[in-house]
């Protein structure tokens, strides 16, 4: 049985930030993960054979997205 899920990311300065997050995490998009970006959000779809795999994958993705957001905000502060 395939388990499917969808995550929609919206945030402050969404257009720029979701693009940065999506591009930064794209190399980690293994089979079962796809990302679509529009002007104010990123939609990430996940699929897995087991619920534990799905939970671990989504957890890893969210942790990495939070790191990308923090790094991006830090770098913006340095550039000012």
Helices and strands as residue ranges (DSSP letters): E 3-9, H 14-25, G 26-28, E 33-37, E 42-48, H 51-79
